[in-house]
Amino acid sequence: MRFTLGPDLLAQLRRYRDEQRRQFPEWGGEEDELNAFLLHPGMGPLIYITVDGRILIDERTWNGDVLREADDDEAIESVVIGASMTGIDALLDLLPPPPPAAAPCPECAGTRWVSLIPGRHWASVCSTCHGRGWDPG
């Protein structure tokens, strides 16, 4: 799955990247090599979105595996995670709209997130809709 990143979103991602580099000067080499923006810095694989709209999953620092392109469900999950991590809500505009007759996801009720522990603020992207917010049926 490829997303189309418009000029406004690219500008927001560049501002976010520049701020992260000021705070964490040791970061950034991979972003430059991949022509990408870091959406999630870890506690699992690193997640990037490239300028040409691909989502890359970098498992090399997590489990020694590979850098690979995300499948469609992973790409949608990654955009949802990226919007949360970066605060760039415009990333959510990249997600495909629901079909006309789609119902909200029964697991997350359309929020894209599920609580890991009831009553706590810890949440994960919904594994039923993969962050779409609608019932994939």
N, CA, C and O atoms as a GROMACS GRO file, in nm:
protein
  548
    1MET      N    1   0.085  -0.118   0.000
    1MET     CA    2   0.000   0.000   0.000
    1MET      C    3   0.090   0.123   0.000
    1MET      O    4   0.183   0.135   0.080
    2ARG      N    5   0.060   0.213  -0.090
    2ARG     CA    6   0.130   0.341  -0.094
    2ARG      C    7   0.032   0.452  -0.067
    2ARG      O    8  -0.082   0.451  -0.113
    3PHE      N    9   0.079   0.548   0.009
    3PHE     CA   10   0.000   0.665   0.040
    3PHE      C   11   0.055   0.782  -0.040
    3PHE      O   12   0.172   0.781  -0.079
    4THR      N   13  -0.028   0.881  -0.064
    4THR     CA   14   0.016   1.002  -0.133
    4THR      C   15   0.034   1.111  -0.028
    4THR      O   16  -0.063   1.154   0.035
    5LEU      N   17   0.157   1.155  -0.011
    5LEU     CA   18   0.189   1.259   0.086
    5LEU      C   19   0.190   1.394   0.014
    5LEU      O   20   0.276   1.420  -0.069
    6GLY      N   21   0.095   1.477   0.048
    6GLY     CA   22   0.087   1.610  -0.013
    6GLY      C   23   0.190   1.705   0.048
    6GLY      O   24   0.254   1.672   0.147
    7PRO      N   25   0.206   1.822  -0.012
    7PRO     CA   26   0.307   1.916   0.034
    7PRO      C   27   0.288   1.963   0.178
    7PRO      O   28   0.385   1.982   0.250
    8ASP      N   29   0.163   1.981   0.221
    8ASP     CA   30   0.139   2.025   0.359
    8ASP      C   31   0.182   1.918   0.458
    8ASP      O   32   0.244   1.948   0.560
    9LEU      N   33   0.148   1.792   0.430
    9LEU     CA   34   0.187   1.683   0.518
    9LEU      C   35   0.339   1.666   0.519
    9LEU      O   36   0.398   1.647   0.625
   10LEU      N   37   0.401   1.674   0.404
   10LEU     CA   38   0.547   1.665   0.398
   10LEU      C   39   0.612   1.775   0.481
   10LEU      O   40   0.710   1.751   0.550
   11ALA      N   41   0.557   1.895   0.475
   11ALA     CA   42   0.612   2.006   0.554
   11ALA      C   43   0.597   1.978   0.704
   11ALA      O   44   0.688   2.005   0.781
   12GLN      N   45   0.482   1.923   0.744
   12GLN     CA   46   0.462   1.888   0.885
   12GLN      C   47   0.560   1.780   0.930
   12GLN      O   48   0.618   1.787   1.038
   13LEU      N   49   0.579   1.680   0.846
   13LEU     CA   50   0.672   1.573   0.879
   13LEU      C   51   0.816   1.627   0.887
   13LEU      O   52   0.892   1.585   0.975
   14ARG      N   53   0.853   1.717   0.799
   14ARG     CA   54   0.988   1.775   0.804
   14ARG      C   55   1.008   1.856   0.932
   14ARG      O   56   1.113   1.848   0.995
   15ARG      N   57   0.906   1.934   0.971
   15ARG     CA   58   0.916   2.012   1.096
   15ARG      C   59   0.931   1.918   1.215
   15ARG      O   60   1.013   1.942   1.304
   16TYR      N   61   0.852   1.812   1.216
   16TYR     CA   62   0.860   1.716   1.326
   16TYR      C   63   0.999   1.652   1.329
   16TYR      O   64   1.060   1.640   1.436
   17ARG      N   65   1.050   1.610   1.213
   17ARG     CA   66   1.183   1.549   1.205
   17ARG      C   67   1.290   1.645   1.253
   17ARG      O   68   1.380   1.606   1.328
   18ASP      N   69   1.282   1.770   1.212
   18ASP     CA   70   1.382   1.869   1.252
   18ASP      C   71   1.381   1.889   1.403
   18ASP      O   72   1.486   1.902   1.465
   19GLU      N   73   1.262   1.892   1.462
   19GLU     CA   74   1.252   1.907   1.608
   19GLU      C   75   1.310   1.785   1.678
   19GLU      O   76   1.381   1.799   1.778
   20GLN      N   77   1.281   1.667   1.628
   20GLN     CA   78   1.336   1.544   1.687
   20GLN      C   79   1.488   1.543   1.678
   20GLN      O   80   1.555   1.499   1.772
   21ARG      N   81   1.541   1.591   1.569
   21ARG     CA   82   1.687   1.593   1.553
   21ARG      C   83   1.752   1.693   1.648
   21ARG      O   84   1.865   1.672   1.694
   22ARG      N   85   1.682   1.802   1.678
   22ARG     CA   86   1.736   1.896   1.778
   22ARG      C   87   1.740   1.830   1.916
   22ARG      O   88   1.836   1.848   1.991
   23GLN      N   89   1.636   1.755   1.948
   23GLN     CA   90   1.628   1.689   2.078
   23GLN      C   91   1.717   1.566   2.087
   23GLN      O   92   1.774   1.537   2.192
   24PHE      N   93   1.728   1.494   1.977
   24PHE     CA   94   1.804   1.368   1.973
   24PHE      C   95   1.899   1.370   1.854
   24PHE      O   96   1.872   1.308   1.752
   25PRO      N   97   2.011   1.441   1.868
   25PRO     CA   98   2.101   1.458   1.752
   25PRO      C   99   2.159   1.327   1.699
   25PRO      O  100   2.205   1.323   1.585
   26GLU      N  101   2.158   1.222   1.779
   26GLU     CA  102   2.212   1.094   1.733
   26GLU      C  103   2.118   1.022   1.636
   26GLU      O  104   2.160   0.929   1.567
   27TRP      N  105   1.992   1.065   1.629
   27TRP     CA  106   1.896   1.006   1.536
   27TRP      C  107   1.913   1.071   1.400
   27TRP      O  108   1.967   1.181   1.390
   28GLY      N  109   1.869   1.006   1.297
   28GLY     CA  110   1.856   1.071   1.169
   28GLY      C  111   1.926   1.006   1.053
   28GLY      O  112   1.884   1.025   0.939
   29GLY      N  113   2.031   0.931   1.075
   29GLY     CA  114   2.103   0.872   0.963
   29GLY      C  115   2.016   0.782   0.878
   29GLY      O  116   2.020   0.788   0.755
   30GLU      N  117   1.937   0.698   0.943
   30GLU     CA  118   1.849   0.607   0.869
   30GLU      C  119   1.745   0.684   0.789
   30GLU      O  120   1.716   0.649   0.674
   31GLU      N  121   1.689   0.788   0.849
   31GLU     CA  122   1.589   0.867   0.777
   31GLU      C  123   1.646   0.922   0.647
   31GLU      O  124   1.581   0.918   0.543
   32ASP      N  125   1.767   0.973   0.655
   32ASP     CA  126   1.830   1.029   0.535
   32ASP      C  127   1.854   0.920   0.431
   32ASP      O  128   1.827   0.940   0.312
   33GLU      N  129   1.906   0.806   0.475
   33GLU     CA  130   1.934   0.696   0.381
   33GLU      C  131   1.807   0.644   0.315
   33GLU      O  132   1.808   0.608   0.197
   34LEU      N  133   1.699   0.638   0.390
   34LEU     CA  134   1.573   0.583   0.339
   34LEU      C  135   1.485   0.687   0.271
   34LEU      O  136   1.383   0.652   0.211
   35ASN      N  137   1.522   0.815   0.281
   35ASN     CA  138   1.439   0.925   0.233
   35ASN      C  139   1.300   0.911   0.296
   35ASN      O  140   1.198   0.907   0.229
   36ALA      N  141   1.302   0.905   0.431
   36ALA     CA  142   1.181   0.872   0.505
   36ALA      C  143   1.176   0.952   0.635
   36ALA      O  144   1.270   1.022   0.672
   37PHE      N  145   1.062   0.940   0.703
   37PHE     CA  146   1.039   1.005   0.831
   37PHE      C  147   1.008   0.897   0.934
   37PHE      O  148   0.930   0.806   0.906
   38LEU      N  149   1.068   0.906   1.050
   38LEU     CA  150   1.045   0.810   1.157
   38LEU      C  151   0.910   0.838   1.221
   38LEU      O  152   0.886   0.947   1.273
   39LEU      N  153   0.821   0.739   1.219
   39LEU     CA  154   0.690   0.751   1.281
   39LEU      C  155   0.686   0.691   1.421
   39LEU      O  156   0.609   0.735   1.506
   40HIS      N  157   0.769   0.590   1.445
   40HIS     CA  158   0.773   0.524   1.575
   40HIS      C  159   0.916   0.480   1.602
   40HIS      O  160   0.974   0.405   1.524
   41PRO      N  161   0.973   0.528   1.714
   41PRO     CA  162   1.115   0.503   1.740
   41PRO      C  163   1.149   0.373   1.810
   41PRO      O  164   1.266   0.347   1.836
   42GLY      N  165   1.052   0.290   1.842
   42GLY     CA  166   1.092   0.163   1.900
   42GLY      C  167   1.000   0.111   2.007
   42GLY      O  168   0.882   0.145   2.013
   43MET      N  169   1.056   0.026   2.094
   43MET     CA  170   0.982  -0.067   2.181
   43MET      C  171   0.909  -0.162   2.088
   43MET      O  172   0.793  -0.196   2.107
   44GLY      N  173   0.981  -0.203   1.990
   44GLY     CA  174   0.936  -0.285   1.880
   44GLY      C  175   1.011  -0.237   1.758
   44GLY      O  176   1.106  -0.160   1.770
   45PRO      N  177   0.971  -0.281   1.643
   45PRO     CA  178   1.039  -0.235   1.522
   45PRO      C  179   1.023  -0.085   1.502
   45PRO      O  180   0.924  -0.026   1.545
   46LEU      N  181   1.120  -0.023   1.437
   46LEU     CA  182   1.108   0.116   1.396
   46LEU      C  183   1.012   0.122   1.278
   46LEU      O  184   1.006   0.030   1.197
   47ILE      N  185   0.937   0.231   1.270
   47ILE     CA  186   0.841   0.247   1.161
   47ILE      C  187   0.870   0.379   1.090
   47ILE      O  188   0.881   0.484   1.154
   48TYR      N  189   0.883   0.372   0.958
   48TYR     CA  190   0.909   0.490   0.876
   48TYR      C  191   0.801   0.505   0.770
   48TYR      O  192   0.741   0.407   0.726
   49ILE      N  193   0.777   0.630   0.730
   49ILE     CA  194   0.700   0.656   0.609
   49ILE      C  195   0.794   0.727   0.513
   49ILE      O  196   0.858   0.826   0.549
   50THR      N  197   0.802   0.676   0.392
   50THR     CA  198   0.894   0.733   0.294
   50THR      C  199   0.827   0.849   0.220
   50THR      O  200   0.704   0.863   0.221
   51VAL      N  201   0.908   0.930   0.159
   51VAL     CA  202   0.857   1.044   0.084
   51VAL      C  203   0.764   0.997  -0.028
   51VAL      O  204   0.669   1.067  -0.064
   52ASP      N  205   0.790   0.878  -0.082
   52ASP     CA  206   0.703   0.827  -0.188
   52ASP      C  207   0.584   0.746  -0.134
   52ASP      O  208   0.514   0.681  -0.212
   53GLY      N  209   0.561   0.750  -0.002
   53GLY     CA  210   0.438   0.697   0.056
   53GLY      C  211   0.438   0.553   0.101
   53GLY      O  212   0.332   0.499   0.135
   54ARG      N  213   0.555   0.488   0.103
   54ARG     CA  214   0.560   0.350   0.153
   54ARG      C  215   0.581   0.353   0.305
   54ARG      O  216   0.640   0.446   0.359
   55ILE      N  217   0.533   0.249   0.370
   55ILE     CA  218   0.561   0.229   0.513
   55ILE      C  219   0.668   0.121   0.522
   55ILE      O  220   0.653   0.013   0.466
   56LEU      N  221   0.775   0.153   0.593
   56LEU     CA  222   0.883   0.057   0.613
   56LEU      C  223   0.887   0.015   0.759
   56LEU      O  224   0.878   0.098   0.850
   57ILE      N  225   0.901  -0.115   0.780
   57ILE     CA  226   0.915  -0.173   0.913
   57ILE      C  227   1.060  -0.217   0.926
   57ILE      O  228   1.108  -0.300   0.849
   58ASP      N  229   1.129  -0.159   1.024
   58ASP     CA  230   1.272  -0.188   1.043
   58ASP      C  231   1.289  -0.274   1.167
   58ASP      O  232   1.289  -0.224   1.280
   59GLU      N  233   1.303  -0.403   1.145
   59GLU     CA  234   1.317  -0.498   1.255
   59GLU      C  235   1.462  -0.525   1.291
   59GLU      O  236   1.491  -0.605   1.380
   60ARG      N  237   1.555  -0.459   1.222
   60ARG     CA  238   1.698  -0.488   1.242
   60ARG      C  239   1.746  -0.457   1.383
   60ARG      O  240   1.830  -0.529   1.436
   61THR      N  241   1.695  -0.352   1.444
   61THR     CA  242   1.739  -0.318   1.580
   61THR      C  243   1.654  -0.387   1.686
   61THR      O  244   1.687  -0.384   1.805
   62TRP      N  245   1.545  -0.450   1.645
   62TRP     CA  246   1.455  -0.515   1.740
   62TRP      C  247   1.488  -0.663   1.754
   62TRP      O  248   1.515  -0.711   1.864
   63ASN      N  249   1.486  -0.734   1.644
   63ASN     CA  250   1.513  -0.877   1.652
   63ASN      C  251   1.616  -0.923   1.549
   63ASN      O  252   1.629  -1.042   1.522
   64GLY      N  253   1.690  -0.827   1.493
   64GLY     CA  254   1.796  -0.862   1.399
   64GLY      C  255   1.748  -0.905   1.263
   64GLY      O  256   1.826  -0.955   1.182
   65ASP      N  257   1.621  -0.886   1.236
   65ASP     CA  258   1.565  -0.933   1.109
   65ASP      C  259   1.594  -0.831   0.999
   65ASP      O  260   1.708  -0.790   0.983
   66VAL      N  261   1.495  -0.791   0.925
   66VAL     CA  262   1.516  -0.714   0.804
   66VAL      C  263   1.441  -0.582   0.805
   66VAL      O  264   1.356  -0.557   0.891
   67LEU      N  265   1.474  -0.499   0.710
   67LEU     CA  266   1.397  -0.380   0.676
   67LEU      C  267   1.304  -0.423   0.563
   67LEU      O  268   1.350  -0.474   0.460
   68ARG      N  269   1.174  -0.403   0.581
   68ARG     CA  270   1.080  -0.450   0.480
   68ARG      C  271   0.963  -0.353   0.466
   68ARG      O  272   0.936  -0.271   0.555
   69GLU      N  273   0.896  -0.364   0.354
   69GLU     CA  274   0.777  -0.284   0.333
   69GLU      C  275   0.659  -0.350   0.404
   69GLU      O  276   0.644  -0.472   0.402
   70ALA      N  277   0.577  -0.268   0.467
   70ALA     CA  278   0.461  -0.318   0.542
   70ALA      C  279   0.354  -0.372   0.447
   70ALA      O  280   0.340  -0.324   0.335
   71ASP      N  281   0.279  -0.473   0.495
   71ASP     CA  282   0.161  -0.514   0.419
   71ASP      C  283   0.050  -0.410   0.445
   71ASP      O  284   0.070  -0.317   0.523
   72ASP      N  285  -0.063  -0.426   0.382
   72ASP     CA  286  -0.169  -0.324   0.391
   72ASP      C  287  -0.217  -0.301   0.534
   72ASP      O  288  -0.229  -0.186   0.576
   73ASP      N  289  -0.244  -0.407   0.610
   73ASP     CA  290  -0.290  -0.390   0.748
   73ASP      C  291  -0.183  -0.323   0.833
   73ASP      O  292  -0.213  -0.233   0.912
   74GLU      N  293  -0.058  -0.364   0.818
   74GLU     CA  294   0.052  -0.302   0.892
   74GLU      C  295   0.069  -0.156   0.855
   74GLU      O  296   0.099  -0.073   0.941
   75ALA      N  297   0.049  -0.123   0.728
   75ALA     CA  298   0.062   0.015   0.683
   75ALA      C  299  -0.042   0.104   0.750
   75ALA      O  300  -0.011   0.214   0.796
   76ILE      N  301  -0.165   0.055   0.756
   76ILE     CA  302  -0.271   0.133   0.820
   76ILE      C  303  -0.243   0.146   0.969
   76ILE      O  304  -0.255   0.255   1.025
   77GLU      N  305  -0.207   0.037   1.034
   77GLU     CA  306  -0.170   0.043   1.176
   77GLU      C  307  -0.057   0.143   1.199
   77GLU      O  308  -0.060   0.220   1.296
   78SER      N  309   0.042   0.142   1.111
   78SER     CA  310   0.158   0.230   1.126
   78SER      C  311   0.121   0.376   1.114
   78SER      O  312   0.175   0.460   1.186
   79VAL      N  313   0.030   0.408   1.024
   79VAL     CA  314  -0.015   0.546   1.010
   79VAL      C  315  -0.088   0.591   1.137
   79VAL      O  316  -0.069   0.703   1.184
   80VAL      N  317  -0.172   0.503   1.192
   80VAL     CA  318  -0.244   0.536   1.316
   80VAL      C  319  -0.145   0.557   1.431
   80VAL      O  320  -0.157   0.653   1.507
   81ILE      N  321  -0.049   0.467   1.443
   81ILE     CA  322   0.054   0.481   1.546
   81ILE      C  323   0.134   0.609   1.523
   81ILE      O  324   0.161   0.684   1.617
   82GLY      N  325   0.171   0.634   1.397
   82GLY     CA  326   0.249   0.753   1.366
   82GLY      C  327   0.175   0.882   1.400
   82GLY      O  328   0.236   0.975   1.452
   83ALA      N  329   0.046   0.887   1.372
   83ALA     CA  330  -0.032   1.006   1.407
   83ALA      C  331  -0.031   1.028   1.558
   83ALA      O  332  -0.018   1.141   1.605
   84SER      N  333  -0.044   0.920   1.632
   84SER     CA  334  -0.042   0.930   1.778
   84SER      C  335   0.095   0.972   1.830
   84SER      O  336   0.105   1.059   1.917
   85MET      N  337   0.200   0.912   1.778
   85MET     CA  338   0.336   0.938   1.827
   85MET      C  339   0.384   1.079   1.790
   85MET      O  340   0.450   1.145   1.870
   86THR      N  341   0.351   1.124   1.670
   86THR     CA  342   0.402   1.252   1.622
   86THR      C  343   0.310   1.368   1.654
   86THR      O  344   0.353   1.484   1.656
   87GLY      N  345   0.183   1.339   1.678
   87GLY     CA  346   0.084   1.445   1.696
   87GLY      C  347   0.040   1.506   1.564
   87GLY      O  348  -0.026   1.610   1.563
   88ILE      N  349   0.076   1.444   1.454
   88ILE     CA  350   0.038   1.494   1.321
   88ILE      C  351  -0.090   1.423   1.278
   88ILE      O  352  -0.086   1.318   1.213
   89ASP      N  353  -0.203   1.481   1.314
   89ASP     CA  354  -0.332   1.420   1.284
   89ASP      C  355  -0.359   1.409   1.134
   89ASP      O  356  -0.438   1.325   1.092
   90ALA      N  357  -0.293   1.492   1.054
   90ALA     CA  358  -0.313   1.487   0.909
   90ALA      C  359  -0.270   1.352   0.851
   90ALA      O  360  -0.312   1.317   0.741
   91LEU      N  361  -0.189   1.277   0.923
   91LEU     CA  362  -0.154   1.142   0.877
   91LEU      C  363  -0.279   1.056   0.863
   91LEU      O  364  -0.288   0.972   0.773
   92LEU      N  365  -0.375   1.077   0.951
   92LEU     CA  366  -0.499   0.996   0.945
   92LEU      C  367  -0.576   1.020   0.816
   92LEU      O  368  -0.655   0.934   0.775
   93ASP      N  369  -0.555   1.134   0.752
   93ASP     CA  370  -0.623   1.162   0.625
   93ASP      C  371  -0.573   1.070   0.514
   93ASP      O  372  -0.637   1.061   0.409
   94LEU      N  373  -0.460   1.003   0.536
   94LEU     CA  374  -0.407   0.909   0.437
   94LEU      C  375  -0.487   0.779   0.433
   94LEU      O  376  -0.483   0.706   0.333
   95LEU      N  377  -0.558   0.748   0.540
   95LEU     CA  378  -0.627   0.620   0.550
   95LEU      C  379  -0.744   0.612   0.453
   95LEU      O  380  -0.810   0.712   0.427
   96PRO      N  381  -0.768   0.493   0.400
   96PRO     CA  382  -0.881   0.478   0.308
   96PRO      C  383  -1.013   0.502   0.381
   96PRO      O  384  -1.028   0.463   0.496
   97PRO      N  385  -1.108   0.565   0.314
   97PRO     CA  386  -1.238   0.587   0.377
   97PRO      C  387  -1.315   0.457   0.386
   97PRO      O  388  -1.287   0.363   0.312
   98PRO      N  389  -1.411   0.450   0.477
   98PRO     CA  390  -1.491   0.328   0.487
   98PRO      C  391  -1.582   0.313   0.366
   98PRO      O  392  -1.621   0.413   0.304
   99PRO      N  393  -1.616   0.189   0.332
   99PRO     CA  394  -1.717   0.170   0.228
   99PRO      C  395  -1.849   0.234   0.272
   99PRO      O  396  -1.871   0.253   0.392
  100PRO      N  397  -1.936   0.268   0.178
  100PRO     CA  398  -2.060   0.340   0.212
  100PRO      C  399  -2.144   0.273   0.320
  100PRO      O  400  -2.203   0.343   0.403
  101ALA      N  401  -2.152   0.142   0.322
  101ALA     CA  402  -2.239   0.074   0.419
  101ALA      C  403  -2.161   0.020   0.540
  101ALA      O  404  -2.214  -0.061   0.616
  102ALA      N  405  -2.038   0.062   0.557
  102ALA     CA  406  -1.957   0.007   0.666
  102ALA      C  407  -2.009   0.050   0.803
  102ALA      O  408  -2.053   0.163   0.823
  103ALA      N  409  -2.002  -0.044   0.894
  103ALA     CA  410  -2.038  -0.017   1.033
  103ALA      C  411  -1.910   0.008   1.112
  103ALA      O  412  -1.803  -0.038   1.073
  104PRO      N  413  -1.920   0.080   1.223
  104PRO     CA  414  -1.802   0.096   1.308
  104PRO      C  415  -1.750  -0.040   1.354
  104PRO      O  416  -1.827  -0.135   1.370
  105CYS      N  417  -1.623  -0.049   1.373
  105CYS     CA  418  -1.562  -0.174   1.418
  105CYS      C  419  -1.624  -0.216   1.551
  105CYS      O  420  -1.636  -0.134   1.642
  106PRO      N  421  -1.663  -0.343   1.564
  106PRO     CA  422  -1.726  -0.388   1.688
  106PRO      C  423  -1.628  -0.393   1.805
  106PRO      O  424  -1.670  -0.388   1.921
  107GLU      N  425  -1.501  -0.402   1.778
  107GLU     CA  426  -1.402  -0.412   1.886
  107GLU      C  427  -1.366  -0.275   1.943
  107GLU      O  428  -1.361  -0.258   2.065
  108CYS      N  429  -1.341  -0.177   1.855
  108CYS     CA  430  -1.294  -0.046   1.903
  108CYS      C  431  -1.402   0.062   1.893
  108CYS      O  432  -1.378   0.176   1.934
  109ALA      N  433  -1.518   0.029   1.840
  109ALA     CA  434  -1.629   0.123   1.824
  109ALA      C  435  -1.590   0.244   1.739
  109ALA      O  436  -1.641   0.354   1.758
  110GLY      N  437  -1.498   0.222   1.645
  110GLY     CA  438  -1.459   0.329   1.555
  110GLY      C  439  -1.346   0.417   1.603
  110GLY      O  440  -1.306   0.511   1.534
  111THR      N  441  -1.292   0.389   1.722
  111THR     CA  442  -1.187   0.475   1.778
  111THR      C  443  -1.048   0.442   1.725
  111THR      O  444  -0.956   0.522   1.740
  112ARG      N  445  -1.033   0.325   1.665
  112ARG     CA  446  -0.906   0.271   1.614
  112ARG      C  447  -0.819   0.210   1.724
  112ARG      O  448  -0.719   0.145   1.693
  113TRP      N  449  -0.854   0.227   1.848
  113TRP     CA  450  -0.773   0.182   1.962
  113TRP      C  451  -0.855   0.093   2.054
  113TRP      O  452  -0.976   0.108   2.066
  114VAL      N  453  -0.786  -0.001   2.120
  114VAL     CA  454  -0.848  -0.083   2.224
  114VAL      C  455  -0.763  -0.073   2.350
  114VAL      O  456  -0.641  -0.060   2.344
  115SER      N  457  -0.830  -0.078   2.462
  115SER     CA  458  -0.762  -0.071   2.591
  115SER      C  459  -0.697  -0.206   2.622
  115SER      O  460  -0.761  -0.310   2.610
  116LEU      N  461  -0.572  -0.202   2.660
  116LEU     CA  462  -0.504  -0.327   2.695
  116LEU      C  463  -0.545  -0.375   2.834
  116LEU      O  464  -0.556  -0.495   2.859
  117ILE      N  465  -0.568  -0.280   2.922
  117ILE     CA  466  -0.613  -0.312   3.058
  117ILE      C  467  -0.730  -0.220   3.088
  117ILE      O  468  -0.713  -0.098   3.096
  118PRO      N  469  -0.850  -0.276   3.104
  118PRO     CA  470  -0.968  -0.192   3.129
  118PRO      C  471  -0.943  -0.094   3.245
  118PRO      O  472  -0.888  -0.131   3.349
  119GLY      N  473  -0.983   0.030   3.222
  119GLY     CA  474  -0.967   0.132   3.324
  119GLY      C  475  -0.831   0.201   3.321
  119GLY      O  476  -0.808   0.295   3.397
  120ARG      N  477  -0.741   0.156   3.236
  120ARG     CA  478  -0.607   0.217   3.223
  120ARG      C  479  -0.598   0.290   3.090
  120ARG      O  480  -0.679   0.269   3.000
  121HIS      N  481  -0.500   0.377   3.080
  121HIS     CA  482  -0.482   0.455   2.958
  121HIS      C  483  -0.395   0.383   2.855
  121HIS      O  484  -0.371   0.439   2.747
  122TRP      N  485  -0.349   0.264   2.883
  122TRP     CA  486  -0.267   0.190   2.788
  122TRP      C  487  -0.356   0.134   2.679
  122TRP      O  488  -0.454   0.065   2.707
  123ALA      N  489  -0.321   0.164   2.557
  123ALA     CA  490  -0.403   0.118   2.446
  123ALA      C  491  -0.314   0.068   2.333
  123ALA      O  492  -0.195   0.098   2.326
  124SER      N  493  -0.376  -0.007   2.246
  124SER     CA  494  -0.309  -0.062   2.128
  124SER      C  495  -0.400  -0.041   2.008
  124SER      O  496  -0.522  -0.031   2.022
  125VAL      N  497  -0.340  -0.035   1.892
  125VAL     CA  498  -0.422  -0.026   1.771
  125VAL      C  499  -0.508  -0.152   1.765
  125VAL      O  500  -0.461  -0.263   1.792
  126CYS      N  501  -0.632  -0.134   1.730
  126CYS     CA  502  -0.729  -0.243   1.724
  126CYS      C  503  -0.682  -0.352   1.627
  126CYS      O  504  -0.650  -0.324   1.512
  127SER      N  505  -0.679  -0.474   1.675
  127SER     CA  506  -0.635  -0.585   1.591
  127SER      C  507  -0.748  -0.640   1.502
  127SER      O  508  -0.723  -0.722   1.414
  128THR      N  509  -0.870  -0.595   1.525
  128THR     CA  510  -0.981  -0.638   1.441
  128THR      C  511  -0.986  -0.556   1.311
  128THR      O  512  -0.992  -0.613   1.202
  129CYS      N  513  -0.983  -0.423   1.324
  129CYS     CA  514  -0.990  -0.337   1.206
  129CYS      C  515  -0.853  -0.283   1.164
  129CYS      O  516  -0.841  -0.215   1.062
  130HIS      N  517  -0.751  -0.311   1.244
  130HIS     CA  518  -0.614  -0.265   1.216
  130HIS      C  519  -0.605  -0.112   1.208
  130HIS      O  520  -0.522  -0.057   1.136
  131GLY      N  521  -0.693  -0.046   1.284
  131GLY     CA  522  -0.689   0.101   1.289
  131GLY      C  523  -0.776   0.171   1.187
  131GLY      O  524  -0.775   0.294   1.179
  132ARG      N  525  -0.850   0.095   1.110
  132ARG     CA  526  -0.939   0.157   1.010
  132ARG      C  527  -1.053   0.231   1.078
  132ARG      O  528  -1.094   0.338   1.033
  133GLY      N  529  -1.105   0.173   1.188
  133GLY     CA  530  -1.218   0.230   1.257
  133GLY      C  531  -1.352   0.175   1.211
  133GLY      O  532  -1.455   0.204   1.273
  134TRP      N  533  -1.353   0.099   1.106
  134TRP     CA  534  -1.477   0.040   1.055
  134TRP      C  535  -1.459  -0.111   1.043
  134TRP      O  536  -1.348  -0.164   1.032
  135ASP      N  537  -1.572  -0.177   1.045
  135ASP     CA  538  -1.575  -0.323   1.044
  135ASP      C  539  -1.529  -0.376   0.908
  135ASP      O  540  -1.595  -0.354   0.807
  136PRO      N  541  -1.414  -0.444   0.906
  136PRO     CA  542  -1.365  -0.497   0.778
  136PRO      C  543  -1.448  -0.612   0.724
  136PRO      O  544  -1.429  -0.657   0.611
  137GLY      N  545  -1.542  -0.660   0.807
  137GLY     CA  546  -1.638  -0.761   0.765
  137GLY      C  547  -1.575  -0.890   0.736
  137GLY      O  548  -1.643  -0.985   0.699
   0.00000   0.00000   0.00000
